[in-house]
Amino acid sequence: MKKILVPTDFSTCANNAVDFAVQSAKYLPVEITLLHVFEMNGNVYTDYMGVNNEFNQSMLDDVHNKLADVKKVIEETEGVIVNTLVAVTPLVDAVLQATEKLGIDLVVMGTLGAGAIKEKLWGSKTAAVIGKTKVPLMVIPFYYEWKKPEKLLLSTNHFEKEPAILDFVFELADLYMTQVNVAVMTDEDDDKAETFLEHTRKTPQYEKMLKEQYKEEALTATHLYGKEFEETLQKHIDENEIDILAMVTYQRGFWDRVFHPSKTKRMSYHTKIPLLVIPGKQESKI
């Protein structure tokens, strides 16, 4: 864990993500890159007349100045290394390109709030990024206030074994000095009876495997089931004072996405704590 990318539009929603990254940098040995996506305005006529070119350049200069001010404040008050980047491509493309070019390990973004239209637009853009990045994405809720994480919950119905997934979870937990727990989810509406029985049988085995593999004696794995996925998981989070929720998202076909919306993306609209979205490889409905 060396580099964090934080897209920002300077809204409160985005600022929450910046603060999370900055505070995390005091525990994780990382440098932060702030990314702003600048959307060009205009049409062929105004561009030909030079009107829009002049306007866009003025706006672009303003963006660079804002980023420079944020960078200066963070470095002077928090002692955290900050880089800045401006892109003129769509947000998802800009995030993917920056992640690959800069060797980013984690993307941090703010999510939907109940505030102004601008906040809602930025939150919707964050949701659009979920499932697209090749590196983990940390989604920060609108009303979240920073606190050092003490408990991280990995929610799954796949009994994850991929090192790329589990190693990241436990490495992050070690850096934060955070306890890891696991919740195996069964949806009473979507899952069959045999799935419930399979999850019940496998959960203790999965707990034992993780304890042995990652030397986590305090780890517990719990089988959760209910008709409302988000409510069931949120109740468990509240009762166990979880600080970070981790979920795995998988690439799926178009029609599967239409008829089976991602549970990870749905949870991003409901969670009250940071949501760590980890990209998986195989196809699934999660």
DAMOVEN-V374823 format. One record per residue. N is the residue number from 0. SS is DSSP state (2 for helix, 1 for strand, 0 for the rest). NEAR is the number of other ideal C-beta (glycine too) atoms within 10 Angstrom. D_FIRST is the distance of its C-alpha to the first C-alpha in Angstrom with 2 decimals. Layout:
# DAMOVEN-V374823
n=N ss=SS near=NEAR d_first=D_FIRST
n=N ss=SS near=NEAR d_first=D_FIRST
This chain:
# DAMOVEN-V374823
n=0 ss=0 near=15 d_first=0.00
n=1 ss=0 near=11 d_first=3.80
n=2 ss=1 near=16 d_first=6.24
n=3 ss=1 near=25 d_first=8.14
n=4 ss=1 near=25 d_first=11.66
n=5 ss=1 near=26 d_first=14.51
n=6 ss=1 near=27 d_first=17.89
n=7 ss=0 near=23 d_first=20.80
n=8 ss=0 near=19 d_first=24.59
n=9 ss=0 near=17 d_first=25.09
n=10 ss=0 near=20 d_first=26.46
n=11 ss=2 near=15 d_first=26.02
n=12 ss=2 near=27 d_first=24.19
n=13 ss=2 near=25 d_first=21.55
n=14 ss=2 near=16 d_first=21.61
n=15 ss=2 near=24 d_first=20.55
n=16 ss=2 near=28 d_first=17.26
n=17 ss=2 near=22 d_first=16.90
n=18 ss=2 near=19 d_first=17.75
n=19 ss=2 near=23 d_first=15.27
n=20 ss=2 near=27 d_first=12.37
n=21 ss=2 near=22 d_first=14.13
n=22 ss=2 near=15 d_first=14.81
n=23 ss=2 near=24 d_first=11.33
n=24 ss=0 near=19 d_first=10.30
n=25 ss=0 near=12 d_first=12.87
n=26 ss=0 near=13 d_first=11.05
n=27 ss=0 near=17 d_first=7.33
n=28 ss=0 near=9 d_first=7.25
n=29 ss=0 near=20 d_first=6.60
n=30 ss=1 near=13 d_first=9.49
n=31 ss=1 near=23 d_first=11.25
n=32 ss=1 near=21 d_first=13.58
n=33 ss=1 near=24 d_first=16.61
n=34 ss=1 near=24 d_first=18.44
n=35 ss=1 near=22 d_first=22.12
n=36 ss=1 near=21 d_first=24.20
n=37 ss=0 near=17 d_first=27.74
n=38 ss=0 near=12 d_first=30.47
n=39 ss=0 near=13 d_first=33.49
n=40 ss=0 near=11 d_first=36.89
n=41 ss=0 near=14 d_first=40.30
n=42 ss=0 near=8 d_first=42.76
n=43 ss=2 near=8 d_first=44.66
n=44 ss=2 near=9 d_first=47.51
n=45 ss=2 near=15 d_first=45.58
n=46 ss=2 near=14 d_first=43.26
n=47 ss=2 near=11 d_first=46.45
n=48 ss=2 near=11 d_first=47.97
n=49 ss=0 near=9 d_first=44.90
n=50 ss=2 near=12 d_first=44.61
n=51 ss=2 near=17 d_first=41.30
n=52 ss=2 near=14 d_first=39.77
n=53 ss=2 near=11 d_first=40.59
n=54 ss=2 near=14 d_first=39.32
n=55 ss=2 near=18 d_first=35.99
n=56 ss=2 near=10 d_first=35.47
n=57 ss=2 near=9 d_first=36.28
n=58 ss=2 near=14 d_first=33.81
n=59 ss=2 near=15 d_first=31.11
n=60 ss=2 near=10 d_first=31.82
n=61 ss=2 near=11 d_first=31.61
n=62 ss=2 near=16 d_first=28.12
n=63 ss=2 near=14 d_first=26.91
n=64 ss=2 near=10 d_first=28.61
n=65 ss=2 near=15 d_first=27.06
n=66 ss=2 near=20 d_first=23.51
n=67 ss=2 near=12 d_first=24.50
n=68 ss=2 near=11 d_first=25.90
n=69 ss=2 near=18 d_first=22.84
n=70 ss=2 near=17 d_first=20.66
n=71 ss=2 near=11 d_first=23.31
n=72 ss=2 near=12 d_first=23.60
n=73 ss=2 near=20 d_first=19.93
n=74 ss=2 near=14 d_first=19.64
n=75 ss=2 near=8 d_first=23.02
n=76 ss=2 near=9 d_first=22.82
n=77 ss=2 near=15 d_first=19.22
n=78 ss=0 near=10 d_first=18.18
n=79 ss=0 near=18 d_first=14.92
n=80 ss=0 near=13 d_first=14.37
n=81 ss=1 near=22 d_first=15.32
n=82 ss=1 near=14 d_first=16.23
n=83 ss=1 near=17 d_first=18.71
n=84 ss=1 near=17 d_first=19.78
n=85 ss=1 near=14 d_first=22.95
n=86 ss=1 near=17 d_first=23.79
n=87 ss=0 near=11 d_first=27.24
n=88 ss=0 near=15 d_first=26.43
n=89 ss=0 near=13 d_first=26.23
n=90 ss=2 near=21 d_first=23.15
n=91 ss=2 near=15 d_first=21.87
n=92 ss=2 near=12 d_first=22.46
n=93 ss=2 near=21 d_first=20.83
n=94 ss=2 near=26 d_first=17.56
n=95 ss=2 near=19 d_first=17.62
n=96 ss=2 near=14 d_first=18.62
n=97 ss=2 near=20 d_first=16.10
n=98 ss=2 near=22 d_first=13.19
n=99 ss=2 near=12 d_first=14.69
n=100 ss=2 near=9 d_first=15.92
n=101 ss=2 near=15 d_first=12.98
n=102 ss=0 near=10 d_first=10.33
n=103 ss=0 near=23 d_first=8.65
n=104 ss=0 near=18 d_first=5.84
n=105 ss=1 near=23 d_first=7.71
n=106 ss=1 near=28 d_first=11.32
n=107 ss=1 near=26 d_first=13.15
n=108 ss=1 near=32 d_first=16.96
n=109 ss=1 near=29 d_first=20.06
n=110 ss=0 near=26 d_first=22.59
n=111 ss=0 near=21 d_first=26.38
n=112 ss=0 near=18 d_first=28.55
n=113 ss=0 near=9 d_first=32.30
n=114 ss=0 near=14 d_first=32.75
n=115 ss=0 near=12 d_first=33.87
n=116 ss=2 near=7 d_first=34.02
n=117 ss=2 near=14 d_first=31.28
n=118 ss=2 near=21 d_first=28.86
n=119 ss=2 near=16 d_first=29.98
n=120 ss=2 near=14 d_first=29.55
n=121 ss=2 near=26 d_first=25.95
n=122 ss=2 near=25 d_first=25.28
n=123 ss=2 near=12 d_first=26.95
n=124 ss=2 near=22 d_first=24.80
n=125 ss=2 near=24 d_first=21.67
n=126 ss=2 near=18 d_first=23.38
n=127 ss=2 near=14 d_first=24.08
n=128 ss=2 near=20 d_first=20.43
n=129 ss=0 near=21 d_first=19.83
n=130 ss=0 near=18 d_first=20.03
n=131 ss=0 near=17 d_first=19.74
n=132 ss=0 near=22 d_first=16.07
n=133 ss=0 near=10 d_first=14.55
n=134 ss=0 near=20 d_first=11.08
n=135 ss=1 near=23 d_first=10.95
n=136 ss=1 near=25 d_first=12.90
n=137 ss=1 near=21 d_first=13.33
n=138 ss=1 near=31 d_first=17.05
n=139 ss=1 near=26 d_first=18.51
n=140 ss=0 near=23 d_first=22.27
n=141 ss=0 near=19 d_first=24.79
n=142 ss=0 near=11 d_first=26.13
n=143 ss=0 near=19 d_first=23.02
n=144 ss=0 near=8 d_first=22.79
n=145 ss=0 near=13 d_first=19.71
n=146 ss=0 near=9 d_first=19.72
n=147 ss=0 near=12 d_first=17.24
n=148 ss=0 near=19 d_first=16.57
n=149 ss=0 near=13 d_first=18.60
n=150 ss=1 near=19 d_first=18.98
n=151 ss=1 near=23 d_first=17.00
n=152 ss=1 near=22 d_first=19.33
n=153 ss=1 near=25 d_first=18.69
n=154 ss=1 near=24 d_first=21.75
n=155 ss=1 near=20 d_first=23.01
n=156 ss=0 near=23 d_first=26.31
n=157 ss=0 near=15 d_first=25.09
n=158 ss=0 near=16 d_first=24.06
n=159 ss=0 near=19 d_first=20.77
n=160 ss=0 near=11 d_first=20.32
n=161 ss=0 near=14 d_first=17.99
n=162 ss=2 near=9 d_first=15.21
n=163 ss=2 near=12 d_first=12.95
n=164 ss=2 near=20 d_first=13.66
n=165 ss=2 near=19 d_first=14.11
n=166 ss=2 near=12 d_first=11.33
n=167 ss=2 near=20 d_first=8.79
n=168 ss=2 near=23 d_first=11.23
n=169 ss=2 near=20 d_first=11.77
n=170 ss=2 near=14 d_first=8.34
n=171 ss=2 near=24 d_first=7.90
n=172 ss=2 near=21 d_first=11.50
n=173 ss=2 near=13 d_first=11.24
n=174 ss=2 near=14 d_first=9.01
n=175 ss=2 near=18 d_first=11.59
n=176 ss=0 near=10 d_first=14.26
n=177 ss=0 near=18 d_first=15.46
n=178 ss=1 near=17 d_first=18.09
n=179 ss=1 near=23 d_first=17.77
n=180 ss=1 near=20 d_first=20.98
n=181 ss=1 near=23 d_first=22.10
n=182 ss=1 near=24 d_first=24.78
n=183 ss=1 near=22 d_first=26.66
n=184 ss=1 near=23 d_first=28.49
n=185 ss=1 near=22 d_first=32.04
n=186 ss=1 near=18 d_first=33.66
n=187 ss=0 near=13 d_first=37.42
n=188 ss=0 near=8 d_first=38.30
n=189 ss=0 near=14 d_first=36.24
n=190 ss=0 near=16 d_first=35.98
n=191 ss=0 near=9 d_first=38.95
n=192 ss=2 near=9 d_first=40.44
n=193 ss=2 near=8 d_first=39.30
n=194 ss=2 near=14 d_first=35.68
n=195 ss=2 near=15 d_first=36.14
n=196 ss=2 near=11 d_first=37.63
n=197 ss=2 near=16 d_first=34.92
n=198 ss=2 near=20 d_first=32.15
n=199 ss=2 near=13 d_first=34.24
n=200 ss=2 near=10 d_first=34.65
n=201 ss=2 near=15 d_first=31.11
n=202 ss=2 near=20 d_first=29.24
n=203 ss=2 near=11 d_first=30.25
n=204 ss=2 near=11 d_first=29.46
n=205 ss=2 near=18 d_first=25.95
n=206 ss=2 near=18 d_first=25.42
n=207 ss=2 near=12 d_first=26.74
n=208 ss=2 near=15 d_first=24.54
n=209 ss=2 near=24 d_first=21.27
n=210 ss=2 near=15 d_first=22.56
n=211 ss=2 near=10 d_first=23.43
n=212 ss=2 near=13 d_first=20.42
n=213 ss=2 near=17 d_first=17.77
n=214 ss=0 near=9 d_first=20.19
n=215 ss=0 near=18 d_first=20.24
n=216 ss=0 near=7 d_first=23.90
n=217 ss=0 near=9 d_first=23.74
n=218 ss=0 near=18 d_first=22.46
n=219 ss=0 near=15 d_first=25.15
n=220 ss=1 near=22 d_first=25.72
n=221 ss=1 near=14 d_first=28.30
n=222 ss=1 near=18 d_first=30.36
n=223 ss=1 near=18 d_first=30.92
n=224 ss=1 near=16 d_first=33.65
n=225 ss=1 near=16 d_first=35.45
n=226 ss=0 near=10 d_first=36.94
n=227 ss=0 near=12 d_first=34.59
n=228 ss=2 near=23 d_first=30.99
n=229 ss=2 near=14 d_first=29.47
n=230 ss=2 near=11 d_first=31.97
n=231 ss=2 near=18 d_first=31.54
n=232 ss=2 near=23 d_first=27.78
n=233 ss=2 near=18 d_first=28.03
n=234 ss=2 near=13 d_first=30.73
n=235 ss=2 near=19 d_first=28.61
n=236 ss=2 near=20 d_first=25.74
n=237 ss=2 near=11 d_first=28.33
n=238 ss=2 near=8 d_first=30.13
n=239 ss=0 near=13 d_first=27.11
n=240 ss=0 near=9 d_first=25.40
n=241 ss=0 near=24 d_first=22.12
n=242 ss=0 near=17 d_first=19.47
n=243 ss=1 near=23 d_first=17.03
n=244 ss=1 near=26 d_first=18.38
n=245 ss=1 near=27 d_first=16.44
n=246 ss=1 near=26 d_first=18.46
n=247 ss=1 near=25 d_first=18.38
n=248 ss=1 near=22 d_first=20.16
n=249 ss=0 near=17 d_first=22.09
n=250 ss=0 near=14 d_first=23.89
n=251 ss=0 near=17 d_first=27.60
n=252 ss=0 near=8 d_first=30.88
n=253 ss=2 near=7 d_first=32.57
n=254 ss=2 near=8 d_first=35.26
n=255 ss=2 near=15 d_first=32.98
n=256 ss=2 near=14 d_first=30.93
n=257 ss=2 near=9 d_first=34.28
n=258 ss=2 near=8 d_first=35.80
n=259 ss=0 near=13 d_first=32.75
n=260 ss=0 near=11 d_first=30.39
n=261 ss=0 near=21 d_first=26.78
n=262 ss=2 near=21 d_first=26.43
n=263 ss=2 near=24 d_first=22.82
n=264 ss=2 near=19 d_first=24.14
n=265 ss=2 near=13 d_first=27.06
n=266 ss=2 near=20 d_first=24.97
n=267 ss=2 near=25 d_first=23.08
n=268 ss=0 near=15 d_first=26.53
n=269 ss=0 near=15 d_first=27.32
n=270 ss=0 near=22 d_first=24.34
n=271 ss=0 near=14 d_first=24.61
n=272 ss=0 near=22 d_first=21.06
n=273 ss=1 near=23 d_first=17.64
n=274 ss=1 near=24 d_first=17.40
n=275 ss=1 near=22 d_first=14.25
n=276 ss=1 near=26 d_first=15.46
n=277 ss=1 near=23 d_first=14.10
n=278 ss=1 near=19 d_first=15.95
n=279 ss=0 near=21 d_first=18.31
n=280 ss=0 near=11 d_first=20.70
n=281 ss=0 near=10 d_first=24.12
n=282 ss=0 near=10 d_first=26.59
n=283 ss=0 near=17 d_first=27.23
n=284 ss=0 near=16 d_first=28.69
n=285 ss=0 near=18 d_first=25.79
